[in-house]
Amino acid sequence: MSAATSVVARYPSALRLIHWTTVLGILIAYGLTYAEALFARGSAGRAWIWWTHISVGLLILALVCARVMVRGTTPMPPPSAALTPLMHFASRAAHLALYALLFAVPLIGIWLAFLRGNEVSFFGLFTIPAPIPVDRPFGRQVQEVHEWLANALIAVAAIHGAAALWHHFVRRDDVLARMLPGRR
């Protein structure tokens, strides 16, 4: 039976919404880091870039927490029958890496903001003042870790996305279809 005619055991709609919103958030947060160069140091535009970057990072952290809660409280479909044991192992490893990075990158980003003496704001809805002393030299080291882990997140996410597209267009199985938006 082809993937087109088979019934696809899809992930719950809440999980699919969280997944695609997280993807969009990652693209925005990462893209904003390149927009920084368009504005002079100390300008309002540059401050807006970082305010938005931090707000989106907090949103990503909230989304990954929500995702963990949904996964823990909602029945999930079994793994796709199209996956070989090796593919299933690789998928699990990639997902674990993504979860670890989705937690680590925003948390280290928050720590970085605090080390710089900045408060952390979530789209102006609430603000958390820096609870630790300013330490700019250490902050530069933390920034390097934050950037390295963000690049690792992009790399793992790109591999994850490429694998999903390979399943969809080359293998023509249900792996990607299970996470696509739309009705059940």
N, C-alpha and C positions, 0 to 999 in steps of 0.2 A: 504494500500500500504506500503510495507516495505521500510526502509531507503535505501536499496540497489537499489531499482527500482525507487525511487522518485527522482525528480529533486531537487538538493540542491541549495538554494540561498546562494552563497558564498560571503565572504567579498572580497572587491577589492584586486587585486594582490599586490598593493603597501602596503596596510595595513597588508596583510599576511607576506610579506617580512619584514616589520618593526617589526611585532610581533615576528617572529622566530629569527631575528637578536638580538632583545632585550633579548629574553630568553637566547641565547648563551652568550651575553654580561654579563648578571647577573651571569650566571654560572662561567664565567671566572673571573669576578671581585671578586666574593665571594670565589672561589677556590684559588685565588692568596693570599688571607689573610692567608690561612693555609700554603702556600709555604714559607712565611716569616721565619718560624722557621727553615728552612733548611739552612739559611745563618746567619753568624755572624753580630751583630749590627755594622753598619758602613761599611759593605762590599759592593762591587760593585753589587753583586747578589741581595742583599737586596734592594739596591737603585733601581735596575731595576724592582724588584717586585712592589715597590710602584709607580714608574714612570708609569708602565703598568697599575696598578690598577687605578690610577688617570685618565689616558688616556681613559681607558675603561669606567670609570664612566662618563667622559665628553661625550663619544659616546652615552651612555645610555640616558643621559640628552638630547642630540641632537635628538636621536630617538624618545623619548617621545614627544618632541616638534613637530617633523615631524608627529608623529601619531595624535596628536591633530589637526594639520593643515589638514591632509588627512581626518580625520573624519568630520571636519567642512566644507570641500569643495567637498566631494565626496558622492554621494548617498550610503547609507548603506542598507543592506537587513533588512527586518523586523525581529523582534525576532523570533526564531524558534518556530514553532507551537507545538513542543514537550515539551516546557516549561510550567509548571503549573504557576499560578500567584505567588505562593510562590517561586518557582525556579527562575522565572524572577526577583523577588525582591532580592533574594540572589545573583544572577548573577550581577545585577546592583550594589549592595553594595560591592561585591568583586572587581568589576572593578573600582569603585570609590576609594576604599582603595589602589588598585594597582597603579592607577594614582597618588594619593597623595604621596605614598611612592616612586614611580619612580621619582618624582620631588624632594621630601625632602631629600632622601638619598644622591644623588650626590651634591645637593646644600650645605648640611651640611658638606659633605666631602671636598668641595672646601673651605668652611669657616675654617674647621679644618686645612687644609694645610696652609692657610694664617696665622692662629693663631700660627702655628709652625714656621712661617717665611719662608715657602717654596713657590716657584713659582709653578704655575700650568701649565703643558705642555700637549698639545694634540698631542701625538706621535711625538713630535719634530717639528710639523708643525707650531705651534705658542706657545708662552709662555706668561702667565699673571703673572707679579710680584705681590708679596703680597702687597695689598693696605692698610693693617691695621698693627698696631704694633704687635710684637710678644707677646704672652701671654700664655706661656706653661701651667701654672696651670689651667687657664680657658680652654685651649685646651684639657686637659685630661678629663674635664667634657663634652666638646663637642664630644670628641671621644666616650665616653660612650653612648651618645645619638645617634651618627652615627651608632655604632655597634648594639644598641638595635633596631633601625629602620631598619637596614639591615637584622637583624634576623627576624623581623616582615615581611619584604618584602618576604623573603624566605618562611616563614610560609604561608602567604597568597597565594603566587604563587604556593606552593605545594598543598594547598587545591584546588585552581583553576585548576591545572593540574589533580589532582585526580578526581575532578568532571567531567572534560572533558573526562577522560578515562572511568569513570563510565557510562557516557552518551553513549560513543562509544561501549564499550564492554558488558555492562549489559543491558542498555535500548535499544541499537542498533538504536539510533536516529541520527539526522543530526548535532547535536550541535558541535562536534569536526570537522566533515568533512567540515564545513563552513569556518574553519580557516586553514585547512591543505594546505601545499604547492602544487603546480601543476597547471595544466591548468584548466580554467573554465569549 
